[in-house]
Amino acid sequence: MANSSAPKEATAKFEIRFMEGMIGHHAMGVQMTQICIKKDIQDELKSLCNSNQPAAGNQTNARLAERLV
């Protein structure tokens, strides 16, 4: 990403708004995952919840921060 040319201003603004919206979306997913892990649920679902920890949200936050620099 850092080596590519800068997007047009309108595109950059859209991307930032989109990424900002995704932060809340991913935060909710993290909360749901934590609830899922604590519940007495089927092993298959618990395994899925354990594999879906905050990596996606952290990646989105890092990309947004990169854009804002």
CORSULDA-V147635 format. One record per pair of residues at least 24 apart in sequence whose C-alpha atoms are under 7 Angstrom apart, sorted by sequence separation. I is the first residue (numbers start at 0). J is the second residue. If there is no record, write none. Layout:
# CORSULDA-V147635
I,J ; I,J
This chain:
# CORSULDA-V147635
29,53 ; 26,56 ; 25,56 ; 22,56 ; 22,59 ; 22,60 ; 18,59 ; 18,63 ; 15,63
